[in-house]
Amino acid sequence: MLKRIFDILFAIVGLILLGWLIIGCWLLASIDTKSNGLFIQKRIGQFGNTFNIYKLKSMKEVHGVKTISRFGNFTRKTKIDELPQLFNVLIGTMSVVGPRPDVPGYYDKLQDTDREILELKPGLTSPATLKYANEETLLAQQKNPLHYNDTILFPDKVKLNLAYYHTRTFFGDLKIIWQTIFFWAKAN
């Protein structure tokens, strides 16, 4: 209950402080992609249920080929594209801290005790998020990114998320939030 109250307060304060930035970037993303600047995608959430995640659109289609736009590259690098997920936190499909939600085919396929992760709401940040903050760059360096993700990254994320599941506390969440803010302030 305390976690949900914290999530609601965090989302409200975040939306009050950053609402202007979300709206402005949504408008710029709409112009940049020549479409609605909001990206909505099905992700796996708590108990394996799907939900719609909200992000700023960062890809545009040119002659039938999807590419990351210049503005989209900026929002991805700075993680501004993730800010609309404050709405997910506010409505209760996400939490501030928890495993990052993945597309179908990963968390929903977990077996045995690994499925404990699904008892958690997906989050904006987590220990795995901090460890793999530069995941896109890491995957781009691989000869076979999908194989690397499926055999190296995802199994390690499952271990990290299980460790979080078994040791989570309110003050531990505050520490993860602080580490995330510090990391992104330093990186940008």
N, C-alpha and C positions, 0 to 999 in steps of 0.2 A: 504494500500500500504506500509506504514511504517513497519507494522508487517511482511509482506512478505519479504521485503528487509532485515529486521533483521534476519528472519528465514534463509534466504540464507547465509548471512554472518556468522551466528552462526554455521550452518551446515558445511560450508567450513572450518572455523577455527577448529571446532571440528574434522573434518575428517583429517585435516593436523596434528593436535596435537595427535590424538588418532588412526589414520589409522594403525600405526604399531601394536597397541594393538588389534585392531579389526582383522587384518590379522593373527596375532599370535594366538589369541584365536580361530579364525575360524579353523586354522590348528589343534590346540589341540582338539577342539570339534569334528573335522572330525576323528581324531585318536581315541578319546575316544568313540565315538558313532559308529565307523566303517561305516560311511556314510558321505554325504555332511554335514559339520558342520553348514550350514545355514538353519534356519527354516523359512519357508514361510507359512503364514496362512491368510485366508480371514478375514477381519475385517470390521466393519461398520464405514464409514467415513462421511465426510461432505455431507449433504443433503440425508443421508441414503444410499449413494452409497457404494458398497463394494470396497475394495482395498487390495493389498497384503502388509502385514506388514513383516518386516525383523527382525529376532532375531537370536542369536546364539543358536544352538540346545543344549538342556540340558537333553534330554531323550534318552535312548537307549533301544533297544528291546532285551530281553534275554528270549529265549524259548517261544516266543510269548507274553511275558508280558513286557509292557513298564514301565520303572522305571527311576527315576532321577539319572543320573550318578554322580560320585564323582566330576568330573570337572564341570558338569552342576550345581550341588548344589552350588559350589563356585561362578560360574558366575551369578546364580540367586540371591544369597545372596548379592553380591556386585553390582548387576544390570549391570554388564558388558555385559550380554546377550542382553541388550536393545540397546547397542551402534550402531548396524547396522541401527537402526531407524533414524540415522542422514541422511542416504540415502533417507528415506521417507520424511524427512523435506526438503532436497535439491530438490527433484523432485516435491514437493508441495502436496503430499497426507497427510502430517502431518505438524503440527506447533510445535514450541518449547513448547508453553503453550496452553493447551486446554484439554478438557475431554479425558481421556485415552480411546483408541478405544477398543471396546468389540466385542466378537464374535456375529454372527447373533443370534437373539432371545431376545435381550435386547434393545439397543438404537433404533433399527429399529421397535420395537413394542410400542414405546412411543406414548402417546395420548395427544391431546389438546395442551396446552401451554408448556408441557414438551418437545414437539418436537422442541422448539426453540434451544435446545442443538445441534440439527443436523445442524444448520446454521454455527456452528463453525467447524473448522478443528480439528481433534483429535490431542492431544499433547503428548509430552514426559513427561510432568509434569502438575500438576494442584493442586488446594487446596485439592481436593478429594484424589489425589495421596499422598500428604503429610499426610493427616489424616489416610489413610489406607495403609501406607508404609509397614506394616507387615501383609498384608491381608492374605497371605498364612498361616502364623502361626495362625492367628485368626480363619480362616476357619478350620484348622486342629484340633482345640480345640473343635469344635462343634460336637454334636451327629449327626446332619443332616446338613452338610455344604451347600448343594444346597438350602435347605429351608431357612437357615440363610442368605445366599447371596441374595436370591430372595425377602425376606421379610424385612430384616434389612439393609444390606450393599448397595444393588443396589438402593433402594429408597432414602437412605441418600446421595449417590453419585449424584443422579439426583438433589436433593435439592442444594447440593454444586455446581454442574455444572451450574444450573440455576442462582444461586447467582453470579457466575463468569460471566456468559453471560450478566447479567444486570449491572454489575459494572466494567467490564474489561477496563483497560487502559494500555497504553504502560509501564508506570512506575509501575503499578500493576504487569504486567508480569515480569518485571525486579526483583521485590521483590520476586515473586514466584520462579524464577530461583535461586536467591540468597539463599532463604530458602531451596530449594532442594539441592543445592551444599553443603550448611552448614550441612544439615541433614545427607547426605550420607558420608561426610568427617568425621563427628562425629561418625556415626554408624560403619564405617569401619576403 
